[in-house]
Amino acid sequence: MRRAVIVLSAAVMAVGGVWTARAATNGGTTPARCIDTVWRTDPVSTSSTTFTDVPGMSDGPSAIFPIVVNASAVLAGAPVEFRLKSTNVGNHSEISKPGRATFVPDGAGPDSFSFQWIEKNQVGAVHVNELQLQWRSPSGNQVTMLRGDLAVSYATDGCIGSA
């Protein structure tokens, strides 16, 4: 009995050490199995100084563990800030890491932007996260997304559309 308690205690300490090391680095590992993609090919504009949803740039993966979201766009006009809002099944919203991304077009015409967010999603049970790309124009001047896409990579029990 005593030996079993010692072995169990050692195992708990080992797992706790790994968990603590991961927590200290703010990192993690995801065995990505699925990739969702959404894109828009028609222009959309904003001059809002508060964050608003980019129409058509959202996804709702049923995932476990961290989710990687890559956004790319061709933009024209004023400087713009993007962020990724994640809302879980409990209707609790957070801004995904590393937070907002600023892009300043060079003014000579359309310019490209790409950024990656990580939604930490540190839950070992499959659940849905509603992911929404948001944007704002800090100056209030118009910015136009000529086209753009989202690629969402994650792990789950089964990818939608897989056979």
Buried (B, 14 or more C-beta within 10 A) or exposed (E): EEEEEEEEEEEEEEEEEEEEEEEEEEEEEBEBBBEBEBEBEEEBBBBBEEBEEBEBBBBEBBBBBBBBBBBBBBBBBBBBBBBBBBBBEEEEEBBBBEEBBEBEBEEEEBBEBEBBBBBBBEEEEBBEBBBBBBBBBEEEEBBBBBBBBBBBBBBBEEBEEEE
